[in-house]
Amino acid sequence: MTDAVASAQHLFAEQYGRRPAGVWSAPGRVNLIGEHTDYNDGFVFPFAIDRRTTVALGDRDDRVVRVSSTFSPETIEVHLDALTPDAVSGWAAYPLGVVWALGESGADLAHVRGVDLHIDSDVPVGAGLSSSAAIECAVALALDEHWGLGFDRPTLAKIGRLAENRVVGAPTGIMDQSASLLGEADAAVFLDCRSLDTDVIPLGFTEAGLSLLVIDTRVSHAHATGGYAARRASCEAGAAALGAESLREVRVDDLDRARDLLDDETFRRVRHVVTENQRVLDTVRTLREQGPGAIGPLLDASHVSMRDDFEISVPELDLAVETAQANGAIGARMTGGGFGGAAIALVIDDLVPVIARKVVEAFAEHGFREPGVFTVHAAEGARRDA
């Protein structure tokens, strides 16, 4: 039994006065490349990380679902017959939104018994590592197995997205849930967000002596706030003006025409998505043909595009990227939705402590809050642990 499982069982017993029936977990994710392409029917290339959210579950003899967690003093409960998108808010919208989304997706919840859930996590919140999807996917897998619903993992990913879109109110795509449910060790999930076809691609970081360094700026972001939604609306407006169903249909060769048709801001939003899609394809090809040591320029170019064209970076993210690059990183970029969160840097193992120290020093010199700096490894997706 792992420490995380033992802790989950103990915390559940402390909260509810009995042992849980089972324990499930799901990881956060890092998006190696492919930002804001998912809701534009494009390509993304995330991987599950070795930071996980754990859900301990126990049966009830009524139809109430209760949720508690180590990151909130509240215990929230709702009757299954009264669960609607408007019935919950705050952190509980993530797990309870999944319960609602299961019913909306064809699960017959009319005869299931309620459950108690206790959630624990070591995925940093607000860092762009998808702590929200980790909750959604752990809860979705737990309830699917416990209630015998029979959904496959791609469908559970859609259920997590539905919960986040309709109950939480964040207009996100399906990338995060796909990575959390489909991830494998030392591999990333190449996802076509239009067809939802996936291909698990070996990364080869371990064999190449490389680590992925995460620099959590501790500048919190929230997808449900205006900046993310405004970018999505801009992308949709750009696609419509170009006569495209989505920006997936727009190619790099089309950008000269787009410049003539669109205002400057919309054009730059479109240019980011179109070139980022190409960078994802180029990253997968480069990994296969040359190995991970050759993908650095693509990571660097992605950051420039997000900083200048999509305008979702912040000074802390730019400083993290620039400091990593100046001290020997193979490549670096911000990751996640933007407006805060984390940057990532692909680093030779021996340089990890050097770059970590330099980043912390640079933040201190600029008067920024001390960042969290740690390595992550590509890890297995959601699973039952006990």
C-alpha positions in Angstrom: 0.0 0.0 0.0 1.4 3.4 -0.9 1.5 6.3 1.5 -1.1 8.2 -0.6 -3.6 5.3 -0.4 -3.0 4.9 3.4 -3.5 8.7 3.8 -6.6 8.7 1.7 -8.1 5.8 3.8 -7.2 7.5 7.0 -8.6 10.9 6.0 -11.8 9.3 4.8 -12.2 7.4 8.1 -11.5 10.6 10.1 -14.1 12.5 8.1 -16.9 9.9 7.9 -16.2 7.5 10.7 -15.7 4.3 8.6 -13.3 2.9 6.1 -13.8 3.7 2.4 -14.9 1.1 -0.1 -12.2 2.0 -2.5 -9.5 4.6 -3.5 -8.9 6.0 -7.0 -6.5 8.6 -8.2 -5.8 10.7 -11.3 -2.8 12.9 -12.2 -2.5 16.5 -13.2 -0.9 17.2 -16.5 1.8 19.3 -18.2 1.1 20.3 -21.7 4.4 20.0 -23.5 3.1 22.0 -26.5 -0.2 23.0 -28.0 -1.8 25.8 -26.1 -5.3 27.1 -26.8 -5.6 24.8 -29.7 -7.9 22.3 -28.1 -11.1 24.2 -28.3 -10.2 25.2 -31.9 -10.3 21.6 -33.0 -6.6 21.5 -33.2 -3.7 19.4 -31.9 -2.3 19.1 -28.4 0.6 17.1 -26.8 0.2 16.8 -23.0 1.4 14.2 -20.6 0.2 13.0 -17.2 2.5 13.9 -14.3 3.6 12.3 -11.1 1.4 14.6 -9.0 -2.0 13.1 -8.3 -5.4 13.7 -6.8 -6.8 10.9 -4.7 -10.5 10.1 -4.1 -11.7 7.8 -1.3 -15.3 6.6 -1.7 -17.7 5.0 0.7 -21.3 3.8 0.1 -24.4 5.4 1.7 -27.9 3.9 2.2 -29.7 7.0 0.8 -29.3 9.1 -2.4 -27.2 11.8 -1.0 -23.7 12.6 -2.3 -21.3 14.2 0.2 -17.9 15.6 -0.7 -15.1 16.8 1.5 -11.5 17.6 0.9 -8.2 18.5 2.6 -8.2 21.9 0.8 -11.5 23.2 2.2 -13.1 23.0 5.6 -16.6 22.6 4.0 -18.4 19.3 3.5 -21.0 19.7 0.7 -23.9 17.5 0.2 -26.6 17.3 -2.4 -29.4 14.8 -3.2 -29.0 13.1 -6.5 -32.5 14.0 -7.5 -31.8 17.7 -6.8 -28.4 17.9 -8.7 -28.4 20.5 -11.4 -25.7 22.7 -12.9 -26.9 25.6 -10.6 -27.1 23.5 -7.4 -23.4 23.7 -6.6 -20.6 26.3 -6.7 -17.0 26.7 -5.6 -14.6 23.8 -5.4 -17.5 21.3 -5.0 -18.6 22.1 -8.6 -15.8 19.9 -9.9 -16.7 16.6 -8.2 -20.4 17.2 -8.1 -20.4 18.5 -11.7 -19.0 15.1 -12.7 -22.0 13.3 -11.0 -24.4 15.5 -12.9 -22.5 15.0 -16.2 -22.5 11.2 -15.8 -26.3 11.4 -15.8 -26.4 13.8 -18.7 -24.2 11.4 -20.7 -26.5 8.4 -20.5 -25.9 6.9 -17.1 -29.0 5.7 -15.3 -28.6 7.2 -11.9 -32.2 6.7 -10.9 -31.5 3.6 -8.8 -27.9 4.1 -7.5 -27.1 4.8 -3.9 -25.4 7.9 -2.8 -21.7 8.0 -1.8 -19.4 9.9 0.5 -16.2 11.2 -1.2 -13.1 12.6 0.3 -10.5 14.3 -2.0 -6.8 14.9 -1.4 -4.2 16.2 -3.8 -0.6 17.1 -4.3 -1.3 18.8 -7.7 -0.7 22.5 -7.2 -3.8 24.6 -7.5 -3.7 27.5 -10.0 -0.4 26.5 -11.5 -1.6 25.5 -14.9 -1.1 21.8 -14.1 -4.8 21.0 -14.3 -5.7 20.3 -10.7 -9.3 20.6 -11.8 -9.1 17.8 -14.4 -7.4 15.6 -11.8 -10.4 15.9 -9.5 -12.8 15.4 -12.4 -11.1 12.3 -13.7 -10.5 10.6 -10.3 -14.1 11.1 -9.4 -15.4 10.0 -12.9 -13.3 6.8 -12.8 -14.3 6.1 -9.2 -18.1 6.5 -9.8 -18.0 4.7 -13.2 -16.4 1.6 -11.6 -18.3 1.8 -8.3 -21.7 2.3 -9.9 -20.9 -0.1 -12.8 -21.7 2.4 -15.5 -19.4 0.9 -18.1 -18.0 4.1 -19.8 -14.7 3.9 -21.6 -12.0 6.4 -20.9 -12.5 8.7 -23.9 -16.1 9.1 -22.8 -15.1 9.8 -19.2 -12.9 12.6 -20.6 -15.9 14.1 -22.3 -17.9 13.8 -19.1 -15.1 15.7 -17.2 -15.2 18.4 -19.9 -19.0 18.7 -19.7 -18.7 19.2 -15.9 -16.1 21.9 -16.3 -18.0 23.7 -19.1 -21.5 23.5 -17.7 -21.2 23.3 -14.0 -17.9 25.1 -13.2 -18.5 27.5 -16.1 -15.0 27.3 -17.6 -15.0 27.1 -21.5 -12.1 24.6 -21.7 -11.5 21.9 -24.2 -10.9 18.2 -23.7 -7.1 18.1 -23.5 -6.7 18.1 -19.7 -9.1 15.2 -19.1 -7.6 13.2 -22.0 -4.1 13.5 -20.6 -5.2 12.6 -17.1 -7.2 9.5 -18.2 -4.9 8.2 -21.0 -1.4 9.1 -19.9 1.4 6.5 -19.7 4.9 6.5 -18.2 7.6 8.5 -20.1 5.1 9.2 -22.9 2.8 12.0 -24.0 -0.7 11.9 -25.5 -0.9 13.3 -29.1 -4.5 14.3 -29.3 -6.5 15.4 -32.3 -9.2 17.5 -30.7 -11.5 17.3 -33.7 -11.6 13.5 -34.2 -10.5 12.8 -30.6 -8.1 10.2 -32.0 -5.1 9.7 -29.7 -1.6 8.3 -30.1 0.7 7.7 -27.1 4.1 8.9 -28.2 7.3 7.9 -26.2 9.1 11.0 -25.0 12.5 9.4 -24.2 13.4 12.0 -21.6 14.8 9.4 -19.2 17.0 7.7 -21.7 18.3 11.1 -22.9 19.1 12.3 -19.4 16.5 15.1 -19.5 14.1 16.4 -16.9 11.1 18.7 -17.2 11.4 21.5 -14.7 8.1 23.2 -13.7 8.3 26.8 -12.5 5.1 27.6 -10.6 5.0 31.4 -10.6 2.4 31.3 -7.8 0.4 33.9 -9.8 -3.0 32.2 -9.7 -5.3 32.1 -12.7 -8.9 31.0 -13.2 -10.3 29.7 -16.5 -13.8 30.8 -15.7 -12.7 34.5 -15.7 -12.8 36.8 -18.7 -9.3 36.5 -20.3 -9.7 32.9 -21.3 -13.3 33.4 -22.6 -12.3 36.5 -24.6 -9.5 34.5 -26.4 -11.9 31.8 -27.3 -14.4 34.3 -28.6 -11.7 36.0 -30.7 -10.7 32.6 -32.2 -14.3 31.8 -33.1 -14.8 35.3 -34.7 -11.6 34.8 -36.7 -12.7 31.4 -38.0 -16.1 32.8 -39.0 -14.5 35.7 -40.8 -12.3 33.3 -42.8 -15.3 31.1 -43.7 -13.9 28.2 -41.6 -15.8 26.0 -39.2 -12.9 26.2 -36.8 -9.2 27.4 -36.9 -8.2 23.8 -37.5 -9.1 24.4 -41.1 -6.8 27.4 -41.4 -3.2 26.7 -42.5 0.0 28.7 -42.2 -0.2 29.4 -45.9 -3.6 31.1 -45.2 -2.2 33.7 -42.9 -1.5 36.3 -45.5 -5.2 36.3 -46.5 -6.2 36.4 -42.8 -4.0 39.5 -42.2 -6.0 41.3 -44.9 -9.4 40.2 -43.6 -9.0 40.6 -39.8 -8.3 43.4 -37.4 -4.8 43.2 -35.9 -5.8 41.7 -32.6 -8.0 39.0 -34.1 -5.3 38.2 -36.6 -2.7 37.7 -34.0 -5.0 35.4 -32.0 -5.6 33.4 -35.2 -1.9 33.4 -36.0 -1.0 31.9 -32.6 -3.4 29.0 -33.0 -2.5 28.2 -36.6 1.3 28.3 -35.9 0.9 26.4 -32.6 -1.0 23.6 -34.4 2.0 23.3 -36.7 4.4 23.3 -33.8 2.6 20.4 -32.2 2.9 18.4 -35.5 6.6 19.4 -35.8 7.3 18.4 -32.2 5.8 14.9 -32.6 7.8 14.5 -35.9 11.0 15.8 -34.3 10.7 13.4 -31.3 10.3 10.5 -33.6 13.1 11.4 -36.0 15.7 13.2 -33.8 14.8 12.6 -30.2 13.8 15.0 -27.3 17.0 17.0 -27.4 15.9 18.6 -30.7 12.5 20.0 -29.7 13.9 23.1 -27.8 13.4 25.7 -30.5 9.7 24.7 -30.9 9.1 25.2 -27.2 10.8 28.6 -27.3 8.8 29.7 -30.4 5.6 28.6 -28.6 6.3 30.9 -25.7 7.0 33.9 -28.0 3.7 33.2 -29.8 1.7 33.1 -26.5 3.5 36.2 -25.2 3.2 38.4 -28.3 0.3 37.1 -30.4 -2.1 35.5 -27.9 -1.0 37.9 -25.0 -1.6 35.4 -22.2 1.8 35.6 -20.5 2.7 37.7 -17.4 6.0 39.2 -16.4 6.7 36.3 -14.0 6.2 33.7 -16.7 8.5 35.6 -19.1 11.2 35.9 -16.4 11.0 32.2 -15.7 11.4 31.3 -19.4 14.1 33.8 -20.1 16.1 32.8 -17.0 15.9 29.1 -17.9 17.0 29.7 -21.4 19.9 31.9 -20.4 21.2 29.2 -18.1 21.2 26.3 -20.4 17.7 25.0 -20.8 17.1 23.1 -24.1 13.8 25.0 -24.5 11.2 26.7 -22.3 7.7 28.0 -22.5 4.7 28.9 -20.4 2.2 26.1 -20.1 -1.5 26.1 -19.4 -4.2 28.6 -20.0 -2.1 31.7 -19.2 -2.5 34.8 -17.1 -0.4 33.2 -14.4 0.4 29.6 -13.6 3.6 27.8 -14.6 6.4 27.7 -17.1 8.2 24.5 -18.1 11.8 24.0 -19.1 13.4 21.0 -20.7 16.7 20.6 -18.9 19.7 18.3 -18.9 19.5 16.5 -15.5 22.8 18.0 -14.2 21.6 21.5 -14.8 18.3 21.1 -12.8 19.7 22.5 -9.5 21.6 25.3 -11.3 18.5 26.5 -13.3 16.2 26.2 -10.3 18.5 28.3 -8.2 18.9 30.9 -10.9 15.2 31.2 -11.3 14.6 31.7 -7.6 17.3 34.4 -7.5 15.9 36.2 -10.5 12.4 36.3 -9.0 13.9 37.7 -5.8 15.8 40.4 -7.7 12.6 41.5 -9.4 10.6 41.6 -6.2 8.3 38.7 -7.3 6.9 36.1 -4.9 9.2 33.1 -4.6 8.3 30.5 -7.2 7.8 26.8 -6.7 10.4 24.9 -8.7 10.2 21.1 -9.1 10.6 18.4 -11.7 7.8 16.2 -13.0 7.9 13.0 -14.9 5.4 11.6 -17.4 3.3 9.1 -15.4 0.4 6.7 -15.6 -3.1 8.1 -16.0 -6.1 7.6 -13.7 -6.4 4.3 -11.9 -7.9 2.4 -9.0 -5.4 2.3 -6.1 -7.2 0.2 -3.5 
